[in-house]
Every structure is written in structure tokens, then in C-alpha cells.
Amino acid sequence: KHLKNEFLKLLTVAYFVVSTADVGLFKVCVTWLLASARLTTPQVQQHLVELNTIPTSLGILIYLVNNNFIGYLNYKLLREFQTMLAKSEELKNHVEIVGSKELKTDIEMYDRKHDEFIHSVSFNSIIDVFKEYPDLAPASHIGLPEFKIHLRDPWKDKYVYEWTEFFESHLTWPPYLFVTEVSKSSIILTYAVLPIFITSVVRDLTNPEVLRELEEIGVNIQLSNELLEINSLISKLATINYPNDGCLHVLGI
């Protein structure tokens, strides 16, 4: 609960700062993150249609929060938006956006609090908390393809940070994932994937060497059919030449 309260403080600052951001740039970058693969699921397409009707940057951020793209455990989009604002300042001859430095500082502070949290709780304890306080459990994402991680013993008694550090050390893509579900049956973590990282996720998590190493330490990967189908379509589209988009540079990705 303490971490969630700290996140609400951070979100208040983000709302204030983003309200002054250029809505065109903000909308283009959000759209790029959701549709970078040049194809969308019906649910993602609906998000894009609704986002395109929102006239302000603040409205877009509120939409992302309300639809579970941003939360106290999944807050990395805020960092990307802060990076976007900093790049925007550079493009405008370093004209400072009111509150942008404070937002950067607050995100760094929240990073530390989040790090303290995952170093202090085991999977067993955090699952018990989610069971007692369902409102603290991560919420599902609508429309983004997913994969599941099954953690067997002895992971139940390990601290959460031990898994996150191990997993991220095996990724070749930025750890830009959303935990959408934690189940106690073994320990099942459900991750949602932004379209921009689908090909990298599938490449890494179908690598026989990686899968063998994970199996040896009690970890199984289950990729959804939707994720695999979209990756197949992306692979086919990769043979087509498209003009480069500058938004990833603006986002710092």
C-alpha cells in the first residue's frame, strides 16, 4: 500500500507536467508504441481510435492509466514520456517544460522505492498480499499479446528482485513488459508485450539454449498463440521497405 501511495504522488506530478506537453508529439509517440509493428489486434485498434479522439496530452495519459498501461508496478511508460519531454525541450532550443526536472527527480526516487520493495518481499508474501488486498494486484491489459512464466520451487521463497534481475539479464530487448497477473498455483507471471518488442521477445524466448537454461532452474515459458501469430506476420512484413520513423529517437529507445 505504501508503494502504491508513493506512485499516486508521482502520478500527480506527471499529470501536471504532461498537461503542458505538445499533444501532437505525445500522440504520435504513444501510437508508435502501440502500432509500431504496422498491424494491430482489434483491441489495440480500438485503443488507437479512442486515443486519436483525445484532444490533450493529459487526457491521453489519463486514458493510459485508466486502461492499465501505467500503474504502480508498471510505470516504465512514465519514464519514457519524461525522456520524450526532455528531447522535446532540446528540439525547442532548451525551452524548459514546467515541472519536467521535478518529474525526472520524482521518477528516480520512485525507482529507488520500487527497488526497495522488490528486495523486501518474496513471491509467497506478495501473493498473500494480493490475495488479501485484490486492489493491489496488477490489472490485466486489454488487447496486448501476452506470455506466461511458470516458476517452480524454489522460486516461491525467493525475493522478487532475484527473478527480475535474472530475467532481465537474459533479455536482448529493453525490459519493457507489464506484469498483468500473479497466480499462486505454481507461480505464474503473465506479461503483456508492447508491439514494438514482439519480435525480440519471441526470438529470445524461443531460443533453445535460453529455454534449456531456464528449465534447469525451474522456469517454463508459455507464449500465447496470438503472440506467435503476430510475430509471424511481422516477419513477413519485414521484407517490405518502410520509411524510417523518428519517434523512437525522440523517445530515446
Wavefront OBJ file of the C-alpha trace (Angstrom):
o trace
v 0.000 0.000 0.000
v 2.849 2.365 0.804
v 4.365 1.874 -2.653
v 1.007 2.495 -4.315
v 0.574 5.715 -2.316
v 4.018 6.856 -3.429
v 3.045 6.115 -7.020
v -0.073 8.288 -6.700
v 2.183 11.173 -5.633
v 4.378 10.575 -8.680
v 1.319 10.407 -10.920
v 0.106 13.764 -9.630
v 3.381 15.372 -10.744
v 3.204 13.554 -14.084
v -0.339 14.831 -14.698
v 0.796 18.405 -14.106
v 3.863 18.163 -16.356
v 2.252 16.211 -19.200
v -0.613 18.709 -19.337
v 1.867 21.204 -20.852
v 3.342 18.765 -23.398
v 2.742 19.071 -27.124
v -0.258 16.833 -27.788
v 0.799 16.052 -31.366
v 4.201 14.671 -30.363
v 2.700 12.874 -27.375
v 0.026 11.227 -29.503
v 2.437 10.182 -32.256
v 4.787 8.509 -29.778
v 2.017 6.663 -27.956
v 0.618 5.485 -31.283
v 4.051 4.313 -32.376
v 4.453 2.224 -29.228
v 1.083 0.547 -29.760
v 1.204 0.089 -33.529
v 4.891 0.005 -34.416
v 4.504 -3.442 -35.942
v 2.239 -1.917 -38.618
v -0.522 -4.281 -37.610
v -2.860 -4.345 -34.656
v -5.246 -6.626 -32.857
v -8.867 -5.446 -32.762
v -8.428 -4.409 -29.127
v -5.300 -2.368 -29.826
v -7.002 -0.814 -32.839
v -9.831 0.282 -30.554
v -7.298 1.867 -28.183
v -5.746 3.739 -31.113
v -9.122 5.002 -32.336
v -10.039 6.239 -28.865
v -6.626 7.802 -28.242
v -6.840 9.681 -31.535
v -10.019 11.412 -30.366
v -8.443 12.746 -27.161
v -7.526 16.430 -27.606
v -4.948 16.857 -24.819
v -1.758 15.183 -23.605
v -3.203 14.995 -20.107
v -6.264 13.199 -21.451
v -4.028 10.652 -23.189
v -2.073 9.975 -20.002
v -5.287 9.555 -18.001
v -6.547 7.127 -20.654
v -3.371 5.040 -20.364
v -3.669 4.931 -16.580
v -7.373 4.036 -16.674
v -6.679 1.227 -19.163
v -3.857 -0.251 -17.064
v -0.931 0.666 -19.297
v 0.514 2.594 -16.351
v 0.328 1.549 -12.705
v 2.377 1.373 -9.542
v 4.105 -1.848 -10.671
v 4.078 -0.989 -14.392
v 5.285 2.597 -14.504
v 8.006 2.497 -17.150
v 5.941 4.410 -19.712
v 6.192 7.420 -17.391
v 9.968 7.263 -17.708
v 9.684 7.129 -21.493
v 7.347 10.111 -21.506
v 9.772 12.050 -19.317
v 12.539 11.220 -21.803
v 10.266 12.391 -24.607
v 9.698 15.701 -22.813
v 13.445 16.191 -22.378
v 14.010 15.568 -26.095
v 11.199 17.988 -26.868
v 12.970 20.646 -24.799
v 16.147 20.115 -26.818
v 14.256 20.478 -30.089
v 12.831 23.763 -28.826
v 16.255 25.231 -28.037
v 16.174 24.015 -24.430
v 12.988 25.844 -23.527
v 12.140 24.076 -20.272
v 8.759 22.464 -19.821
v 7.449 23.486 -16.425
v 7.991 20.698 -13.926
v 9.991 18.371 -16.213
v 13.060 18.363 -13.939
v 10.883 17.650 -10.927
v 9.255 14.753 -12.786
v 12.672 13.281 -13.638
v 13.741 13.532 -9.994
v 10.485 12.009 -8.743
v 10.751 9.086 -11.178
v 14.303 8.418 -9.976
v 13.063 8.488 -6.375
v 10.249 6.100 -7.235
v 12.739 3.800 -8.968
v 14.576 3.524 -5.648
v 11.367 2.884 -3.676
v 10.290 0.232 -6.184
v 13.728 -1.364 -5.937
v 13.496 -1.414 -2.131
v 10.079 -3.064 -2.413
v 11.122 -5.960 -4.666
v 14.186 -6.531 -2.449
v 12.000 -6.855 0.642
v 9.275 -9.315 -0.464
v 9.272 -12.956 -1.514
v 6.844 -14.361 -4.069
v 4.939 -16.171 -1.340
v 4.477 -12.991 0.689
v 3.472 -10.792 -2.242
v 0.920 -13.353 -3.428
v -0.582 -13.411 0.071
v -0.828 -9.615 -0.024
v -2.577 -9.684 -3.415
v -4.994 -12.279 -2.078
v -5.840 -10.147 0.963
v -5.896 -6.863 -0.958
v -7.094 -7.574 -4.529
v -6.926 -3.880 -5.432
v -3.131 -4.063 -5.130
v -2.807 -6.891 -7.655
v -1.665 -5.893 -11.159
v -4.563 -5.417 -13.557
v -4.968 -7.097 -16.922
v -4.144 -5.277 -20.147
v -6.725 -5.305 -22.863
v -5.518 -6.287 -26.305
v -1.765 -6.644 -25.866
v -0.326 -10.095 -26.669
v 0.952 -11.992 -23.649
v 3.244 -14.749 -22.473
v 3.409 -16.624 -19.171
v 6.292 -17.516 -16.916
v 5.849 -20.570 -14.671
v 8.194 -20.540 -11.678
v 8.523 -23.784 -9.741
v 10.259 -24.427 -6.424
v 12.446 -22.969 -5.027
v 11.234 -19.672 -6.514
v 8.290 -19.372 -4.095
v 10.642 -18.494 -1.249
v 12.930 -16.246 -3.278
v 12.743 -12.471 -3.244
v 11.056 -10.873 -6.237
v 14.204 -8.980 -7.217
v 16.053 -12.284 -7.702
v 13.692 -13.169 -10.526
v 13.592 -9.714 -12.124
v 17.380 -9.407 -12.143
v 17.818 -12.913 -13.531
v 15.172 -12.475 -16.213
v 16.388 -9.087 -17.383
v 19.942 -10.431 -17.623
v 18.673 -12.882 -20.259
v 16.897 -10.329 -22.436
v 18.301 -8.615 -25.515
v 15.395 -6.156 -25.578
v 14.636 -3.440 -23.024
v 12.720 -4.871 -20.036
v 9.601 -3.142 -21.269
v 6.985 -5.581 -20.065
v 3.837 -5.403 -17.982
v 3.085 -7.881 -15.216
v -0.644 -8.428 -15.601
v -1.256 -11.404 -13.332
v 0.397 -13.277 -10.473
v -1.059 -16.695 -9.671
v -0.135 -18.979 -6.770
v -0.720 -22.358 -8.443
v 2.997 -22.653 -9.117
v 3.942 -19.074 -9.527
v 2.600 -17.848 -12.833
v 3.572 -14.398 -14.028
v 1.670 -13.060 -17.018
v 3.476 -10.418 -19.067
v 1.931 -8.222 -21.748
v 4.150 -7.082 -24.619
v 4.090 -3.807 -26.497
v 4.082 -4.402 -30.287
v 7.416 -2.661 -30.643
v 9.177 -5.513 -28.814
v 7.290 -8.572 -30.068
v 9.950 -9.869 -32.459
v 12.689 -9.565 -29.840
v 10.562 -11.252 -27.180
v 9.752 -14.231 -29.421
v 13.344 -14.535 -30.636
v 14.744 -14.678 -27.113
v 12.045 -16.863 -25.590
v 12.206 -19.492 -28.336
v 15.988 -19.737 -28.198
v 16.709 -23.433 -27.325
v 19.733 -22.554 -25.195
v 17.784 -19.995 -23.175
v 14.851 -22.380 -22.732
v 17.145 -25.185 -21.603
v 18.851 -22.970 -19.057
v 15.504 -21.744 -17.731
v 14.129 -25.282 -17.479
v 17.143 -26.354 -15.418
v 16.339 -23.744 -12.753
v 12.605 -24.362 -12.605
v 11.321 -21.845 -15.148
v 8.938 -22.597 -18.032
v 7.829 -20.202 -20.785
v 4.409 -20.285 -22.446
v 3.967 -17.964 -25.421
v 0.389 -17.225 -26.450
v -0.803 -18.182 -29.933
v -1.640 -14.529 -30.539
v 1.941 -13.512 -29.788
v 3.337 -16.130 -32.161
v 0.853 -15.269 -34.923
v 1.632 -11.561 -34.736
v 5.361 -12.302 -34.773
v 4.866 -14.390 -37.923
v 3.053 -11.517 -39.618
v 5.761 -9.078 -38.562
v 8.397 -11.362 -40.065
v 6.546 -11.317 -43.380
v 6.173 -7.537 -43.262
v 9.895 -7.189 -42.564
v 10.554 -7.987 -46.215
v 8.741 -4.769 -47.160
v 10.658 -1.482 -47.040
v 9.035 1.264 -44.976
v 10.288 4.787 -44.351
v 12.064 5.235 -41.023
v 10.128 6.869 -38.199
v 11.875 9.361 -35.942
v 9.744 8.797 -32.861
v 11.933 6.102 -31.347
v 14.826 8.526 -31.349
v 12.670 11.122 -29.679
v 11.658 8.546 -27.072
v 15.257 7.585 -26.520
v 14.637 3.940 -27.423
l 1 2 3 4 5 6 7 8 9 10 11 12 13 14 15 16 17 18 19 20 21 22 23 24 25 26 27 28 29 30 31 32 33 34 35 36 37 38 39 40 41 42 43 44 45 46 47 48 49 50 51 52 53 54 55 56 57 58 59 60 61 62 63 64 65 66 67 68 69 70 71 72 73 74 75 76 77 78 79 80 81 82 83 84 85 86 87 88 89 90 91 92 93 94 95 96 97 98 99 100 101 102 103 104 105 106 107 108 109 110 111 112 113 114 115 116 117 118 119 120 121 122 123 124 125 126 127 128 129 130 131 132 133 134 135 136 137 138 139 140 141 142 143 144 145 146 147 148 149 150 151 152 153 154 155 156 157 158 159 160 161 162 163 164 165 166 167 168 169 170 171 172 173 174 175 176 177 178 179 180 181 182 183 184 185 186 187 188 189 190 191 192 193 194 195 196 197 198 199 200 201 202 203 204 205 206 207 208 209 210 211 212 213 214 215 216 217 218 219 220 221 222 223 224 225 226 227 228 229 230 231 232 233 234 235 236 237 238 239 240 241 242 243 244 245 246 247 248 249 250 251 252 253
